[in-house]
Amino acid sequence: MAHYSVFYFLGRAAKRIHDEKPALAYPEDVFFLLGTVGDNLERFMKAMNDLGSDCGCKIYDKRIDQFPKGFDPFKEISDYRNTLLHDTVLGRGIRIERTYIPKWNVKPSDSPLHRVRGSWAKAAQLPQDDRISTNDLMERLVSEVCNLLETLWKRAVTVVTSQPFEQKMVSVTKLAEHLPLDLTIPVPSVPSASGTYRVLGSNTTHLDQPARSAATELEGFVQVPFGKS
């Protein structure tokens, strides 16, 4: 469920950014969705660690207990979400179809976002270098989130496809009596000897039939298992 929810909310955020201009003018909606990606990512990593520890496999380190710290860009996303959703309306700038909000810095004293939260007057005094357009900010954050998820999921896949994890899964789910799976595909009868075989891979052949009428053209392509020669 956590795995599904991570990508559900990431997809929602991406759709809001690319399909709806108001999302860039009202970034709190997108930050809510990206923040929820982080909430479910934390749940996913903890669940995977529980599964991994049950079969002696280590997946993610103890930094999870400090999430979102150490999992860029979720610390930045979390600070924006908390400011936009829990504080008074953040001061922002508007220029020809672009919305600008204060930049973020991991160090609060160096962060324009932290310095001007709760004060429109202070936000209005920010120099342009301390502001960032929501277009640029959202595109960067989504890209960084995708890169992080790619790294984390590769780590999970490596573990769940290892022998200790697979053996534990088979034992817990009681699949042993059904293994190995019988994947034999019945060989269909070959229509006509006038066709020619061509090998496309180690386990498949295709039968190319001569040209036929439109009424029977669907019968001209047959796929059958191809054993070892």
N, C-alpha and C positions, 0 to 999 in steps of 0.2 A: 504493500500500500504506500509506503514512504517512497519507494522507487518510482511508482507511477505518479505520485503527487508532485515529486520534484519536476518532472517533465511536463506535467499538466500545467502547473503554474508558470513555468518558464515559457511554454507555448502561449499561454494567455498574455504574458507580458510582451512577448515578441509581436503578437498579433495587435495588441494595443498600440505599440510603437509604430508599426508599419502601416496599419489600416486606418488609424484614427488620429487626425491632427490634434484634437483636444487633449489627447494624452500627453503631448509635448508641452501644452500650455498649463496642464494640471498634473504635474509629475507625481503627485502623491498617490494616484491610482497605480502607476507602474511600480513605484517603490513598495507599495503594499504587496503586489504580486511577487516581486523579486525577493522581498523579505520573507514571504511564505515559502519560496523556493529554499531559502536558507534554513528555515524551521524544519522542513521535511528532509533536507540534506543531513542535518544533525541527527534526526531520528533514524535515517537510513544507515549512517555510519555506525551508530550505536547498536542497531539491530544486527548489522553484519559482523561487528566485533563479538557480539554474543554468540552468533552462529560459529564464527571462527574459533573462539575459545573453547567451544564445546567439542571441537575435533582437533585441538592443538595447533591451530593455524592463526597467525597474527595478520590482521589486515590493515587496520589504521592505528596510529599511535595515540597516546593519552592526551594529545592536544585537543581532542574532541571536547573534553571537559571545559575548555576555555573558549569554545566556539561563541562568536564568529572570529575571535582573535586568532591570527595565524592562518586564516582561510580567506585570503584576498580573492574577490573584492567585497566579501560579505560584511566586514567591519564598516566599510564605507556605506554600503547599502543600508545597514542597520542604523547608522547615525542619521542618514537622510530620512529614512522611514520614521524614526522616532521624532525627529524635528518636525517633519511635515504632517504627521498624523496626531501627535500629542501636544505640540506647542501651538501658540497662536499662528495665524497664517503667515508664512514666511514671505518677507519682502523679496520682490523679483523685478527684473527689468524686461521690457518689451521692445523689440525692434523688428520691423518688417518680417512678420511670420516667424519670429524667433523669440523664445523665452529664455532668459538668463537667470540663473540662481547662484548663490554663493558657492565657491569651491570648497572642497573638503580637504582636511589634512589629518593624518593619524594623531598628530600632536595638537590637542585642543587649543593651546595658546597660539599656534600658527595656523589655525583653521578659520578662514573667513566665515564658514557656516556656523561655528560655535560662537564667534565674536558678535554676530549680528542677530542671532535667534531671539525673537521676542521684541525686536525694535525695528520698525520700518525706517526710522530716521537713520539708523546706523547702516542698514542695508542700502539705502539710497546714496550714502556717501562712499560706498565701496568703489575703488578704481576698477576699470574694465578687466584688468589682469587678475582680479580676485573673483571674477564671475565666469561661469561656463554655460554654454547653451545646452538646453536639455537634449537637443538632437545629438550633439557630440557626446554628452555624458551617458545617455542611454545606450547608444551604439557601443561605446567602449565597455560599459558594465556588462551588457549581454554577452559580448565577445569574451570577456574575461571569465564570466560565469561558465560559459560553454567550455573554455579551455580547462578550467578547474575540474568540471564534471568529467571531462574526457580522461583526465589523469586519475581521478578517484575511481572511476568505473573500471578502467583498465586494471587497477590494482585489485579490485574486487573479483573481476573475471578470472584473473590469474589464480586466485586462491580457490574459487568455487569449481574450477576445472582441474584442480590437483587431486591426486589419488586419496589422501586422507579425507578431504571434504566430500568427495564423491562416495567413498565407502561409508562414511557416516550418514550421508543422505539416504543411501540405499538401505542401510540398517534401520534408520528411524522411520522411513516411509514404508518399510516392509516390501520393497520392490524386488528383492532377491529372487523370489519365486517366479517372477515374470521375466527375468534376465537370463541370457541375452535376448534382446528383442528380435523377433523374426521379421526382417524387413524384405523378405522375398516378394517380388512382384510377379504375379502370374504372367506368362508369356502369351500374348494374343496370337491367334492364328494369322499366318502371313498370307495376305490376299492373293498375290500372283507372283510367279517366278520371273515375270518380265521386269520387275523392279530391280534396282541395284543398291547394294549396301555400301555405306561409307562410314568408317569408324571416326567418331568425334571425341572419344575419351576412353578411359580405361575400362569403363563399365557400361557404355551405351553405344548403340548403333542406331542409325536412322535409315529408313527405307524410302528412297526417292522413287516415286511412281511416275510413269509417263504422263504426259498432259492428258487431262480428262475434261469432261464437260463441267459446267458450273454446278450442275446438280450433284455431281459425285466428287468434286474437288476436295471435300473434307476428308475423303477416304484415302487420299494419296500420301499421307504422312503418318507413319506408325513408329512408335518408339518402343523398343524391347530391350530387356537386360542383355548384357553381353559379357559372357564369362571369360575366364582366363584362357588364352590360347596355349 
